[in-house]
Amino acid sequence: MKNKKAVNKRNAVPTTQKNTAIAEIKHDTVVVKDGTLRSVLMVSSINFALKNDDEQQAIVSNYVSFLNSLDHPLQILIQSRQLNIKPYLERLADKEKEQPNELLRMQIADYRSFVSELVNLGKIMSKHFFVVVPYDPLTNKKRGFWSRLLEVINPAITVRLKEERFLQRKRDLDMRVRQIQGGLQSMGLEVVKLDTQSLIELYYSAYNPDIALSEPLADVVETMQLENA
């Protein structure tokens, strides 16, 4: 009887997934529970202070033009995380074991120890820059008023998007993404759209910053292939 109550109590506790706004991640796109979509772009940075006056003015001018070209919201996110050098140290350890030369093996060990101590003492942080591109069907001017109103009244329609409707919305979102990419690249920035695996890892590390360092996620494609085998 006690075991049954304990199980019921555990089941009654809401999971993290229930408390997040994300319904699912598929086709390199985040589907939010309200039916809206998100694409995430990883963007490089610019050392603005090292540019000369003409270059700085050109960047500012392009940035103003980029902002004026937008007719929808945009989110700019900066993520700071402690630098994870565990994979790098593991590769060094493998090289150390494979090195036949005793002197070189000792130098690799010393270097590995130095890097590990430097990062731990200095708390070196890594910064990543993201641009989140949203798509809300309610803001799509091509859709009629009653069609858009129906999606607000009936949440089940928006949460469980049919594949055809999802693909149409994704095409509209991709058009926005290409526009954003062009605007950012005009400022000399490198832009990469995150795929499904990268999106899952991004949100996993955002919601579980401590666990993500010690328990990295497995590859989604390989996992799905194993499940379907």
C-alpha positions, 0 to 999 in steps of 0.5 A: 500500500505504501509503495503504491502511494509512493508511486502515485506521489512520484507520478503527481510531481510535474516533470521538467518537460511539462513546465517548459514551453516547448512541445517538440523539436523536429526538422531543425525547428522548435515547436512551442506549445502555443503552436508557434515555431522557432529557428535558432541561429548561432552567430559569430562575434565582432571585435568592434573596437579593433575596427577603423572608423569607416568599418565601424560606420559601415557596421552600424549602418548595416545594423540599422538597415537590418533592424529597419527591414524587420517586420516581426520580433527577434530575440538575441541571446548571449549564453555564458558557460564555464568552458568544457575542456573535458573532451579535449583533455580526454584526447590529450590523454589518448595521445599520451598513451599512444606516444612511444617517445617517453619525453614527449609523453611526459610533455603531453602529461605536463601540458594536460595538467597545466590546461586543466589547472588553468581552466579550473583556477581561472573559471574561464567562460565561453560565450555563444551568441544566438538569434531566435527567429519566431513564427506566429501564424497569428501574425501571418497576414496571408491567413484570414481572421477567422482561421487565425481566431480558430487557432487561439480558441482551440489549443489542441489545433495548435499543439498537435500540428498536422504535418502539412500545416507544420511544413507550410509554417516551416516554409514561412519561417525558413523565408524569415531565417534566410532574410535574417541570415542575409542581414547578419552576414552583411555585417561580416558575421558568420551565421549557422542555423542549428539542426535538430541535434544542436537545438536539443543540446542547446535547450538541454544545457540551458535547463540542465547546466550542471548535468550537461557537463557530466552527462552529454546527450547521445546523438538523436539520429543514432538513437532513433535508428537503434529504436527503429532497428 
